[in-house]
Amino acid sequence: MKRPPNLRDRTGFSLVEISIALGVAAFCLLAILGLLQTGVTSEQATVGKTAAWGILSTAFSDLNSIPSGNTTSKAYKLSLTKSSPQTIYFTKAGIPTGEVGSAPSADSYYCLTVGVQNPSATFASPTLTRLLVTWPAKADPAPGAWPTKASGSVEIITSLLRD
């Protein structure tokens, strides 16, 4: 005849142990979900800055490649003789949506603002130039002014010297 099993010989988890394990798992899951939002926000900011730096690099190259006999760039038609800020709008892909000074279009996302200090038609002295890319473009809809309400921006202040 078999003896009945002893209650202490039984294996398994108690309800208290299961409740504690579920509580720890829920706490860890909430911490991971909280970090998910931070990661998405950081990724969006990085993508925006990468595209903006690409626009700045292209605009700087355009200004830097102006021949000594000209005062206007080839690609974006930026002038080194204008004292007021010049604006060009770009899509999220970095494609210009219009000419210098035109209003933003429906797909404009970035705004390039170029300012030239002490503009001159001669290239005997360095020309101090400020290039600023802000986004979203519609935050500051006033062309010809420096943007102030953008959620993101990158900027270069440089000196252009021509022979």
C-alpha positions as CSV (number, residue, x, y, z in Angstrom):
1,M,0.0,0.0,0.0
2,K,1.2,3.4,-0.9
3,R,1.5,6.2,1.5
4,P,-0.1,9.6,0.7
5,P,2.5,12.2,-0.5
6,N,3.7,14.6,2.1
7,L,2.6,18.2,1.4
8,R,6.2,19.4,1.8
9,D,7.3,17.2,-1.0
10,R,5.2,18.9,-3.6
11,T,6.9,21.3,-6.0
12,G,5.5,24.5,-7.7
13,F,5.1,28.2,-7.2
14,S,2.9,29.9,-4.7
15,L,0.4,32.6,-5.6
16,V,2.6,35.1,-3.7
17,E,5.7,34.2,-5.8
18,I,3.7,34.5,-9.1
19,S,2.4,37.9,-8.1
20,I,5.8,39.2,-7.2
21,A,7.2,37.9,-10.5
22,L,4.4,39.6,-12.5
23,G,5.0,42.9,-10.6
24,V,8.7,42.9,-11.4
25,A,8.0,42.0,-15.1
26,A,5.4,44.9,-15.3
27,F,7.8,47.4,-13.8
28,C,10.6,46.4,-16.3
29,L,8.2,46.6,-19.2
30,L,7.0,50.1,-18.2
31,A,10.7,51.2,-17.9
32,I,11.4,49.9,-21.5
33,L,8.3,51.6,-22.9
34,G,9.4,54.9,-21.3
35,L,12.7,54.7,-23.0
36,L,11.1,53.9,-26.3
37,Q,9.7,57.5,-26.6
38,T,13.1,58.9,-25.8
39,G,14.7,56.8,-28.5
40,V,12.2,57.9,-31.1
41,T,12.6,61.6,-30.2
42,S,16.3,61.3,-30.4
43,E,16.2,59.5,-33.8
44,Q,13.9,62.2,-35.2
45,A,16.3,65.0,-34.0
46,T,19.3,63.2,-35.5
47,V,17.6,62.7,-38.9
48,G,16.6,66.4,-38.9
49,K,20.1,67.6,-38.1
50,T,21.7,65.3,-40.6
51,A,19.6,66.6,-43.5
52,A,20.1,70.2,-42.3
53,W,23.9,69.8,-42.2
54,G,23.6,68.4,-45.8
55,I,21.8,71.6,-46.9
56,L,24.3,73.8,-45.1
57,S,27.2,72.0,-46.7
58,T,25.7,72.3,-50.2
59,A,24.9,76.0,-49.7
60,F,28.4,76.7,-48.3
61,S,30.0,74.9,-51.3
62,D,27.7,76.9,-53.6
63,L,28.8,80.2,-52.1
64,N,32.4,79.2,-51.9
65,S,32.5,78.3,-55.6
66,I,31.4,81.8,-56.9
67,P,33.9,82.9,-59.5
68,S,35.8,86.1,-58.7
69,G,33.9,88.0,-61.5
70,N,30.4,87.2,-60.2
71,T,28.5,88.0,-57.0
72,T,25.7,85.4,-57.3
73,S,26.0,81.6,-56.7
74,K,25.1,79.2,-59.5
75,A,23.0,76.6,-57.8
76,Y,20.9,78.6,-55.3
77,K,21.3,82.1,-56.8
78,L,22.5,83.5,-53.5
79,S,23.9,87.0,-53.7
80,L,27.0,88.3,-51.8
81,T,25.9,91.9,-52.3
82,K,22.5,91.8,-50.4
83,S,22.5,93.0,-46.9
84,S,19.1,91.5,-45.9
85,P,18.8,87.8,-45.1
86,Q,18.0,85.6,-48.1
87,T,15.8,82.5,-47.6
88,I,15.3,79.3,-49.6
89,Y,13.0,76.5,-48.6
90,F,13.7,72.8,-48.9
91,T,11.7,69.5,-48.7
92,K,12.6,66.8,-46.1
93,A,14.8,65.3,-48.8
94,G,16.8,68.5,-49.2
95,I,15.4,69.6,-52.5
96,P,14.8,73.3,-53.0
97,T,11.1,74.2,-53.3
98,G,11.6,77.6,-54.9
99,E,13.9,80.5,-55.6
100,V,15.6,82.9,-53.2
101,G,12.9,84.9,-51.4
102,S,9.9,82.8,-52.5
103,A,7.2,81.8,-50.0
104,P,7.3,78.3,-48.6
105,S,5.3,75.7,-50.5
106,A,3.1,72.9,-49.0
107,D,6.0,70.5,-48.9
108,S,8.6,72.9,-47.5
109,Y,10.2,71.5,-44.3
110,Y,13.6,73.2,-44.0
111,C,14.4,77.0,-44.3
112,L,17.9,78.1,-45.2
113,T,18.6,81.7,-44.3
114,V,21.8,83.3,-45.6
115,G,23.1,86.7,-44.3
116,V,26.1,88.6,-45.6
117,Q,27.7,91.2,-43.4
118,N,29.2,94.2,-45.2
119,P,28.2,93.0,-48.7
120,S,30.5,94.1,-51.4
121,A,30.8,93.5,-55.2
122,T,34.6,93.2,-54.8
123,F,36.4,90.3,-53.2
124,A,39.4,92.1,-51.9
125,S,38.4,91.5,-48.2
126,P,36.8,88.5,-46.5
127,T,33.0,88.5,-46.5
128,L,31.5,87.3,-43.2
129,T,28.6,85.0,-44.0
130,R,26.0,83.4,-41.7
131,L,24.1,80.3,-42.9
132,L,21.2,79.0,-40.8
133,V,18.9,76.1,-41.4
134,T,15.8,75.8,-39.3
135,W,12.9,73.4,-39.3
136,P,10.0,73.2,-39.6
137,A,9.9,75.9,-42.3
138,K,6.5,77.2,-41.5
139,A,7.4,78.1,-37.9
140,D,8.6,81.5,-39.2
141,P,6.7,82.4,-42.4
142,A,8.2,85.9,-42.8
143,P,10.8,85.8,-45.7
144,G,13.7,88.2,-45.4
145,A,13.9,87.9,-41.6
146,W,15.9,85.6,-39.2
147,P,13.8,82.7,-37.9
148,T,13.1,82.7,-34.2
149,K,10.4,80.0,-33.5
150,A,12.0,76.9,-35.1
151,S,12.1,73.6,-33.2
152,G,15.5,72.7,-34.6
153,S,18.4,74.6,-36.2
154,V,22.0,74.3,-37.3
155,E,24.2,77.2,-38.1
156,I,27.6,78.1,-39.7
157,I,29.3,81.5,-39.5
158,T,32.1,81.6,-42.0
159,S,34.3,84.0,-43.9
160,L,34.5,83.9,-47.7
161,L,37.6,85.2,-49.4
162,R,37.9,85.7,-53.1
163,D,40.9,86.6,-55.2
